Amino acid sequence: MRQLALAGMGIVCLADFMTETDRQRGDLVQVLARETVDLRQPVNAVYYRNTALSSRITAFLDFIAAQMPP
């Protein structure tokens, strides 16, 4: 979808992180700014519950959880 928008083929609704560089360069411009809604999606960690969780996975999950807003 991003590539189509960059090629001038239409309007898309994409996450800011996907278009930040393109918008900074002026390759894409935001339209309908007043109608834009700040929407946060949940983040899930998927792993096997029936095995012991390694310390590196636990450390990663703790780090990510600390970075997320409440």
N, C-alpha and C positions, 0 to 999 in steps of 0.2 A: 504494500500500500504506500509506504514511504517513497519507494522508487517511482511509482506512478505519479505521486504528487510532485516530486522533483522534476518529472518529465512534463509537468503541466497538464496532466490528464484529469485533474479534478481536485476536490477537497477531501481531506481525510481527518479522522479523529484519532490521534496517536498520543502516547504518553510523552510528557516533556523531555524525559531522558533520551527518548528516541530521536528527538528533533532539535535539541538544544543547539548543537553545532550548526545545523542547517539554518536555523533562525538567526544565529549570531552572524553568519556569513551573508544573510539576506536571500538565501536560496529558497527558503520557505518563509511565509509571513502568517501570523495568527489572524484569523478572521473570527467574527462573532465573539469577541473578547467578553462582552457583557453577559453572554449566555454560557460562558465557560464555568464549569463546576469543578471545584477542587475535590476530587474523589480519591480516597485511599483504599486500596485493595488489601485484603489479608495476605500475609506471607506464611506459607506452611513449610515445615521441614519434614521430609518423608524418609523414614528409615525403618529397619526391621526391629520390631519390639521384642522378639523372642531371642535376641542375641544381646550380649553385654555391649553397652555403648562405649566406644573407645574415648579416651581422655581428649584426643584431638577434636573429635566430633562435639563432645560436651563443651570444650573451650570455644569452638566456633559458634555453637548455638548460644552460649552465654554472651559472647561478643556481639553477635547480631541482635540479640534481645536488648542489650544495653543501648544499641544505636537507634532502636525504634522508639517512636513516641508512644506514650501510654495509651 
